[in-house]
Amino acid sequence: MRIALAGGGAFGEKHLDGLKNIEGVEVTALVGRRLEPTQAMADKYGVPFATTDYEAMLERDDVDAVILCTPTQMHADQAIKAMDAGKHVEVEIPLADSWADAEAVLKKQEETGLVCMAGHTRRFNPSHQYVKQQIEAGKFNVLSMDVETYFFRRENKNAKGEPRSWTDHLLWHHSAHTIDIFQYMTGSKVIAANILQGPKHPDLGIAMDQSIQMKTEKGQILTLSLSFNNEGPFGTFFRYIGDTATYLARYDDLYTGADEPVDLSGVDVPSNNGIELQDREFIAAIREGREPNSSVHGVIECYRTIGQLAASLEEQDGWS
């Protein structure tokens, strides 16, 4: 399986670290915005070809599939171009930054029949997999979820503290992790969703604080708090409140409501790294000719919901 990776930032490196552990996978091309750092990363990971030309990469015969770790605003267009070129594609979260673009990616996947998967990593973290297994075994039922997504992003920098060429977004990017896993875990469609946001940053032009509430057809509720103003701790922290237990998920680790570690050895996975497990699913789906977990079809309801929330914010702006 020959992979091209587009985007040499913090998440691109995470994928390269994961891909090197997957048998039979070779990264044959690396695409970046600037050639010098892209070539440096290619040299570090032994990637034979580096370029700044995405379209030229798609024409190569030694590329079977593409992983996109590029700026959010480029995801939908680049995913569609990859499928037009006959390449399978994994799009880092979010799939798109508008409902229309998300629909367009889904339409192209249905037209081509290629594997198109979104990087909804929470589905693959062992912590969340454990909770999902408890639900499927009839041992646990989600009643409500309380989630905090907190970072400090008053300057436009990436996860490595390096300057960013694009602006991140709480709603279209960071809320997507939680809105998708909420529907995934409950197995129920969202029937009510509300959002409020604080003032926009004077330079970045984005809201730095948001509050989202949701309810499913089954009556489960979600409370999600997001901030780029938080000075620590950083990350997304999930509290699953259910009929038989409470679980606290902190990335790949899981705790009880009493903050006791949960033994995840029963989650039979070849790695505890969510990004690597996500990439393993992408590769396996291509090899087996099947739909992957977090396929564009599987996550589309998340983006429909986000689109509705975005429209609500526009109405609020007009009202104010």
N, C-alpha and C positions, 0 to 999 in steps of 0.2 A: 504494500500500500504506500503510494508516493504522495506526500502531503506538501502543499505550499502554505506557508503561514504569512498572512498580511497583517502588519502592525507589530513593530518591534519595541513596544513599551513594556510597562510592568506586567501586564497580563500576557503579552506575547511570550515573555520569558517563562512565566508559569506553565504555559502550554508546552514550550520546548522542553522544560524539565520533566513534564509528564510523558510526553511522546517518546522520549529516549528509553522509557521503561516498558514500552509496548512492543512485543515481539513482531517482527515482520513489517515494521513501519520505518520509512525513511523520509526525512524532511529534505526535499530536493530544491526548494526555492524559498527565499525570504524577501518580502516586499516591505519597504518602509518609506517614510516621507523624505528622509535625507539619506543619501547613499553612504556617507562615511560611517555613521553609527550603525546603519543596517549591515554594512560589510563587516564591521567589528563584531556584531552579534553573530553573523553567519560564520565567521572564523572561530568564535568561541564554541559554537555548537557543531561545527563541522558540516555546515550547510554549503553545498557546492555552488549555488547561484544566488546572488543578491541583486536587487534592482529597485528602482523607484516607480517602475512602469507596471501597474496592475494588469492592464490589458495584455501587455506582452507576456506576462507570466501565464495568463490564461491560455495562450496559444501554444504553450510548451507541451510536448508529448510525454514528458516525465512527471506530469502532475495529474493525479487521479481525483484529488479532493482538496478543498481549500478550507482553512480555518481563518475566520475574520476576527482580528483583535484591533480593528481600526476605530477611528472616532465614530460615535453613535450615529451622527448625521449621514455617514457613508454606508451603513450596514445594509439597508434595503437595496440600494442601487447595486452595490457590489455583489450581494447574494444573487440577485437576478442575473447579473452578467456572468457569474460563475455557472449558474445552471444553463444559461444560453450557450455557454462554451462546453456543456456536457460534463461539468464537474459537480460532484457532491459538495455540499457546503455546510459547515458548522459556523453559526453566527454567534459571537459572544453577546451576552445580554447587554442591551435590549435588542430584540429583533428589528425594531424600527423606532422612530420617534414621532410617528403619526399613525392613526388607525388606517388611513388610506394606503400608506406604504406597507403596513403589516398585511393587509388584504392582498396587495399586489405580489408580495413574496409567496403567500399561500397559493395564489392563483398560478404562479409560475411553477411551484412544486407540483401541483396537481397536473399541470400541463406536461411536465417533463418526466414525472415519476421518479426523479432523483431523490436521494436522501438529503433533506434539509432540516437541520436541527438547531435549536436555539440553546445557548449556554446557560440554562437555568440550573446552576450548580447545586442549589439546595436539594434538588431531587436526588442528588448523588452523594452528598455528605453522609457518612455512616450514621451520624446522629439522627438525621431526619429519616434515613432508611429504616432505622430501628423503630421509630414511631409509626411509620407506614406499615411495617410488618405487624406491629401490635394491633393496628386498626384492622388489617386484613384478616388477622387471626381471631377477630371478635373480642379481643381483650381490652380494647381501649376505644373510646369514641370522643372526638373533639367536641367540646361544648363552646369554648372560646379560645382565641389566641390573642396574646398581647406581645407586640413586637417593637423593639427600639432599633433604629438605624441611625447611628451617630458618627459623624466625622467632623474634622476641622478643616474647612476648605475656603477660607476667606481670601486665599490667593489661588490662582489657577495652576495647581500642581497635581501630579498623579500620585499613585500609591507609594512611589519610591521617592517622593519629594522633589521630582524634577518638573520643570515648566511644561505646561500642556499647550498644544496648539489648538485645542477645542475646549468647550465648556461642558462639564458634566451636568446631570439633571436629576433632581430627587425623584420626580414623578416618573419620567419615562425610563430611567435606569434603575434607581435603587428600590423604588416601590415594587417594580416588576418581580423581584425575587420573592417578596412576601405575598403579593396578590396571587401569583401563580401557585405557590406552595399552599396557600389557604384553600384554594379550590381543589388542588391535588389531594390534600389530606382529607378534606371534608367530603369529596366526591359529589359536591353539590354546587349548583349554579348561584352566583351572586345575584340577588334580586334588589338590593338597595346599597348605594354607595354614596358617601359624602366626603368632601374634602374642604379644608380651610388651609390658608397659607399666610405666612408673615410677609414682611416687607421684602422687596427685591434688593439684591446687592447693587450698590450704585455703579460699580464697574463691571461685574460679571453679568448683570441683567437677569439673574435667576433668583427665585425664592429660596431663602436659606433655611426655612423652617416650614414643615407641613404636618398636618394631622389628618389621617384618613380613617374612616369607620365603614364597616361593611356588614352585611347580613346575608346568609344563604337561604335557599328554599327550605332547608331543614331547621332554620332558626339559629344556626351557629353565628357568632359575631367575631369580628376582627377589630382590634384597635392598633393602629400603626402610627408611631411617632417618628419623624425623620428630621434631622438637622445637620447642617454644615457649619453650625456655630459651636458645636460641642467640643470641649477641650479634653475629653477623655472620660472613660476608656472608649476606644474606637472600635467600630464594627457593627454587626447586626446580631441582636440577641433575641431569641424566640422563647416565649413561654406558652406551652401547650397545656391548657386546662381542660381536663376530661372527666368522664364519669367514674373512672377507677384510679386515676393518678394525675400528677402534674409533672411535666418534663420541661427542663431548661436546656435548649440547644444553643451551643456556642460554637459555630462552625462545625468541626469534625468531632467535637466532644459533647457528651450528653450527661445531664445531672437530674436527680429527682427534685421535687419541690423543696426538700430539705437540704439541697445543695450537695447531695452525695453522688459520686460518680456512678454512672450506669455502665455495666460490662457490655461492650459492643462486640465481643468475640463471636456472638451468634450471627452477626451481619457478615456473611461470607463474601468478602471482597478482596481482590489482590492488592489493594492499597488503601490507606486511610486518607489519601489526598483527593478531595472532591473534584479538582480540575482534571487530574489524571483519570479518575473514574468516568468523568464526563467524556473525555476523549476516547476512552476504551469503548464506551457505548456507541459513539459515532463510528468508530472503525468496525466494530462488530456488526452494526446495522448494515453497513455497506457490504461487508463480506457475506452476511446471511440473507441479504436482499429483503430486509424487513423495515418496518417503521420503528425508529428509535424512541426511547423515552425522551421527552421534551422535544419531539418533532414540532415543526411549525404548526401542524394540525393540532397537536396536543396542547400547545400553549396559546393558541389564538384567542381563547376567551379572556386570558389575562390582558391582552392588548385591546380587546373590545372594551373591557372595563376601564382601562387606563384612558382610552379615547373618550369615554363618557365623562370621566373625571376631569380631563383636560377641557372638554366643552363646558363643564360646570364652572371651571375657573374663569373662562372667557366671559361667561354670563355674569359672574361676580365682579369682574373688572368693569364690565359695562354698567352694572348697577352702582358701583362706587363712584 
